[in-house]
Amino acid sequence: MIEGKFDSRTLANMNVALDRVCEKVPHGEDYVVRKRVAKQIIRCASSGKTTLSDLTAAGQRALIKVAVATK
C-alpha cells in the first residue's frame, strides 16, 4: 500500500514511531488506536517530515486528539 510512496528509511522510521507511541498508552495494541496513530504518521510523512522525532510527535498528537474528544 504505502511502500511505493516512501523510501525504506522513512518506512522504518514510521514503523518505529508507531510502535513507540502505541507501547506507551493503554490499549495501544488495539487496532483502532494503532490505525488512528498510523494515519497521522502517514500524513506527516506525506508532508515531507520524515525524521523519527517528527513522525513520533505526529503519532502523539493523534492520541491527544483522541483524549480531548473523549472528555
Short mmCIF file of the C-alpha atoms (twelve columns), coordinates in Angstrom:
data_MODEL
# 
_entry.id   MODEL 
# 
loop_
_atom_site.group_PDB 
_atom_site.id 
_atom_site.type_symbol 
_atom_site.label_atom_id 
_atom_site.label_alt_id 
_atom_site.label_comp_id 
_atom_site.label_asym_id 
_atom_site.label_seq_id 
_atom_site.Cartn_x 
_atom_site.Cartn_y 
_atom_site.Cartn_z 
_atom_site.pdbx_PDB_model_num 
ATOM 1  C CA . MET A 1  0.000   0.000  0.000  1 
ATOM 2  C CA . ILE A 2  2.282   2.776  1.209  1 
ATOM 3  C CA . GLU A 3  5.552   1.006  0.425  1 
ATOM 4  C CA . GLY A 4  5.780   2.614  -3.011 1 
ATOM 5  C CA . LYS A 5  5.252   6.120  -1.655 1 
ATOM 6  C CA . PHE A 6  8.161   6.214  0.801  1 
ATOM 7  C CA . ASP A 7  11.782  5.102  0.838  1 
ATOM 8  C CA . SER A 8  12.935  2.286  3.104  1 
ATOM 9  C CA . ARG A 9  14.384  4.604  5.761  1 
ATOM 10 C CA . THR A 10 11.151  6.557  6.032  1 
ATOM 11 C CA . LEU A 11 9.134   3.337  6.290  1 
ATOM 12 C CA . ALA A 12 11.434  2.110  9.054  1 
ATOM 13 C CA . ASN A 13 11.046  5.415  10.921 1 
ATOM 14 C CA . MET A 14 7.278   5.219  10.516 1 
ATOM 15 C CA . ASN A 15 7.183   1.713  11.996 1 
ATOM 16 C CA . VAL A 16 9.386   2.665  14.937 1 
ATOM 17 C CA . ALA A 17 7.313   5.794  15.611 1 
ATOM 18 C CA . LEU A 18 4.083   3.779  15.569 1 
ATOM 19 C CA . ASP A 19 5.497   1.226  17.993 1 
ATOM 20 C CA . ARG A 20 6.959   3.875  20.322 1 
ATOM 21 C CA . VAL A 21 3.733   5.816  20.553 1 
ATOM 22 C CA . CYS A 22 1.459   2.809  20.964 1 
ATOM 23 C CA . GLU A 23 3.595   0.973  23.518 1 
ATOM 24 C CA . LYS A 24 3.242   3.839  25.991 1 
ATOM 25 C CA . VAL A 25 -0.546  4.015  26.134 1 
ATOM 26 C CA . PRO A 26 -3.249  1.747  27.487 1 
ATOM 27 C CA . HIS A 27 -4.884  -0.185 24.659 1 
ATOM 28 C CA . GLY A 28 -2.040  0.811  22.339 1 
ATOM 29 C CA . GLU A 29 -2.197  -2.632 20.767 1 
ATOM 30 C CA . ASP A 30 -5.844  -2.143 19.749 1 
ATOM 31 C CA . TYR A 31 -6.484  -1.870 16.028 1 
ATOM 32 C CA . VAL A 32 -8.477  1.365  16.312 1 
ATOM 33 C CA . VAL A 33 -5.761  3.114  18.310 1 
ATOM 34 C CA . ARG A 34 -2.949  1.952  16.028 1 
ATOM 35 C CA . LYS A 35 -4.940  2.927  12.941 1 
ATOM 36 C CA . ARG A 36 -5.528  6.470  14.220 1 
ATOM 37 C CA . VAL A 37 -1.861  6.897  15.123 1 
ATOM 38 C CA . ALA A 38 -0.731  5.397  11.807 1 
ATOM 39 C CA . LYS A 39 -2.926  7.791  9.812  1 
ATOM 40 C CA . GLN A 40 -1.311  10.791 11.493 1 
ATOM 41 C CA . ILE A 41 2.158   9.365  10.917 1 
ATOM 42 C CA . ILE A 42 1.375   8.799  7.233  1 
ATOM 43 C CA . ARG A 43 0.080   12.371 6.882  1 
ATOM 44 C CA . CYS A 44 3.241   13.676 8.489  1 
ATOM 45 C CA . ALA A 45 5.498   11.646 6.193  1 
ATOM 46 C CA . SER A 46 3.449   12.676 3.158  1 
ATOM 47 C CA . SER A 47 4.078   16.311 4.035  1 
ATOM 48 C CA . GLY A 48 7.823   15.691 3.877  1 
ATOM 49 C CA . LYS A 49 8.531   15.442 7.598  1 
ATOM 50 C CA . THR A 50 10.179  12.044 7.803  1 
ATOM 51 C CA . THR A 51 12.503  12.163 10.801 1 
ATOM 52 C CA . LEU A 52 11.781  9.786  13.634 1 
ATOM 53 C CA . SER A 53 11.117  12.675 16.008 1 
ATOM 54 C CA . ASP A 54 8.651   14.342 13.609 1 
ATOM 55 C CA . LEU A 55 6.805   11.087 12.992 1 
ATOM 56 C CA . THR A 56 6.676   10.225 16.696 1 
ATOM 57 C CA . ALA A 57 5.348   13.687 17.533 1 
ATOM 58 C CA . ALA A 58 2.647   13.293 14.889 1 
ATOM 59 C CA . GLY A 59 1.595   9.988  16.409 1 
ATOM 60 C CA . GLN A 60 1.468   11.518 19.871 1 
ATOM 61 C CA . ARG A 61 -0.728  14.341 18.573 1 
ATOM 62 C CA . ALA A 62 -3.183  11.732 17.292 1 
ATOM 63 C CA . LEU A 63 -3.514  10.376 20.821 1 
ATOM 64 C CA . ILE A 64 -4.012  13.851 22.260 1 
ATOM 65 C CA . LYS A 65 -6.874  14.403 19.822 1 
ATOM 66 C CA . VAL A 66 -8.467  11.143 20.989 1 
ATOM 67 C CA . ALA A 67 -8.121  12.116 24.657 1 
ATOM 68 C CA . VAL A 68 -9.649  15.546 24.075 1 
ATOM 69 C CA . ALA A 69 -12.509 14.124 22.013 1 
ATOM 70 C CA . THR A 70 -13.441 11.609 24.702 1 
ATOM 71 C CA . LYS A 71 -13.661 14.177 27.520 1 
# 
